[in-house]
Amino acid sequence: MTPVTASTSDAPLIVIDSIAALEPAHAGAVAVTGSHGGASAARYALSVPLRGVVFNDAGGGKDRAGIAALALLDEAGVPAAAVSHLSARIGDAADTLESGRIAHVNEAAARAGMRAGQTTQEAVRRLTIPSPSMPEAVRGLAGEGQTPQEAVRRLANKGGTC
């Protein structure tokens, strides 16, 4: 999937299957990924200053390796969360955004209002508050009873970006 970006506030939302595909242009964004939340994912997430990031817990793994990034990102003050692997397909950021249920949050994410049990969309809203700076394409779709995140998914399924 090609990364899809939408500005839903002063923090753009990037929906990206692999955290390794982050680019400097994504600085300041909230990233919803399909990636596991392991230590290697933290290194990628820290390579670009993000406002927050959502991973997949990948089933947890031995010694909670599937969510090791959360603690590492917390040390840097970056809100990070992981959805349950039972709620969203690993490697599929659009599914993480659409179907994901938060299973783990770091302290920075908790301070921002993210909680286990929230949908990814609910959690991401804690970091992105809709504003007039939202691109017209997303604002128009969201005006039809959709959240900006739903609008992004709709565009992504059509191969578009905003």
C-alpha positions in Angstrom: 0.0 0.0 0.0 1.2 3.5 -0.9 1.4 5.7 2.2 -1.6 7.8 2.5 -1.4 11.2 4.3 -4.2 13.5 5.5 -3.9 16.6 7.6 -6.7 16.3 10.1 -5.2 19.1 12.3 -1.8 20.5 12.9 -0.6 16.9 13.0 -1.0 15.0 9.7 -2.0 11.4 9.8 0.1 8.9 7.8 -1.3 5.4 7.2 1.7 3.3 6.3 2.1 -0.5 6.1 5.7 -0.5 7.2 7.3 1.9 9.7 10.5 1.4 7.6 8.9 3.5 4.9 8.9 6.7 7.0 10.4 9.7 5.3 11.6 13.0 6.6 8.5 14.6 5.0 6.4 12.7 7.6 7.9 14.7 10.5 5.3 15.9 13.0 2.7 13.3 11.8 0.8 10.6 13.7 1.7 7.3 12.0 -0.7 4.4 11.9 1.3 1.4 10.8 0.9 -2.3 10.1 4.3 -3.0 11.6 5.1 -5.0 14.8 6.0 -2.9 17.7 9.4 -4.5 18.3 12.7 -2.7 19.1 13.7 -2.4 15.4 10.4 -0.6 14.7 11.3 2.0 17.4 14.5 2.8 15.6 12.6 3.6 12.5 10.0 5.6 14.4 12.7 7.6 16.1 14.4 8.4 12.8 11.6 10.9 12.0 10.2 13.1 14.8 6.6 11.8 15.1 3.7 13.2 17.1 2.7 9.6 17.8 2.6 6.1 16.4 0.4 3.0 16.4 1.8 -0.5 15.8 0.5 -4.1 15.8 1.4 -6.1 18.9 2.1 -9.1 16.7 0.9 -11.4 19.5 3.3 -10.0 22.1 6.1 -12.4 21.4 8.7 -13.7 23.8 9.5 -11.3 26.6 6.9 -8.9 25.1 9.2 -8.3 22.1 6.2 -7.4 19.9 5.7 -4.2 21.9 9.3 -3.3 22.9 9.1 -0.1 20.9 6.5 1.4 23.2 9.0 1.7 26.1 11.8 2.9 23.9 9.5 5.6 22.4 8.3 6.5 25.8 11.9 7.3 26.8 11.9 9.8 23.9 8.5 11.2 24.9 6.7 9.9 21.9 3.1 8.6 22.4 3.0 5.0 21.1 0.3 2.3 21.2 -0.2 -1.2 19.8 -3.4 -2.8 18.6 -4.1 -6.4 19.3 -3.1 -8.8 16.5 -6.6 -10.3 16.9 -8.2 -7.0 15.8 -6.1 -6.0 12.8 -4.0 -7.8 10.2 -0.2 -7.5 10.8 1.3 -5.5 8.0 -1.9 -3.8 7.0 -2.1 -0.2 8.2 -5.5 0.5 6.7 -6.9 -2.4 8.6 -5.1 -1.2 11.8 -6.9 2.2 11.3 -10.2 0.7 10.4 -10.5 -2.3 12.7 -7.7 -2.1 15.3 -8.4 -2.1 19.0 -5.7 -0.7 21.2 -4.2 -3.3 23.5 -1.1 -1.5 24.9 -0.1 2.1 25.4 3.1 3.8 26.7 3.0 6.5 29.4 3.3 9.3 26.9 0.2 7.9 25.1 -1.7 7.5 28.3 -1.0 11.2 29.2 -2.4 12.1 25.8 -5.6 10.2 26.6 -5.0 6.9 24.6 -6.3 3.8 26.4 -6.4 0.1 26.0 -9.8 -0.9 24.5 -10.2 2.2 22.3 -10.5 1.8 18.6 -7.4 3.0 16.7 -9.5 5.9 15.4 -10.5 6.9 18.9 -6.9 6.8 20.1 -5.6 8.7 17.1 -8.2 11.4 17.7 -6.4 12.1 21.0 -3.4 13.2 18.9 -5.2 14.7 15.9 -8.1 17.1 16.4 -9.9 18.1 13.2 -9.2 21.6 12.1 -10.0 23.9 9.1 -6.5 23.0 7.7 -7.9 19.5 6.7 -7.5 19.0 3.0 -10.6 19.7 1.0 -10.7 16.1 -0.3 -10.8 14.7 3.2 -13.1 17.4 4.6 -15.6 16.7 1.8 -15.7 13.0 2.4 -15.8 13.5 6.2 -18.7 15.8 5.7 -20.7 12.8 4.5 -20.8 11.3 8.0 -17.3 9.8 7.9 -14.4 10.6 10.2 -11.3 11.9 8.5 -9.6 8.5 9.0 -12.5 6.8 7.2 -12.1 9.3 4.4 -8.4 8.5 4.1 -9.2 4.7 3.9 -11.8 5.4 1.2 -9.2 7.3 -0.8 -6.6 4.7 -0.2 -8.9 2.0 -1.5 -9.3 4.0 -4.7 -5.6 4.5 -5.0 -5.8 8.2 -4.2 -3.9 10.4 -1.8 -4.7 13.5 0.0 
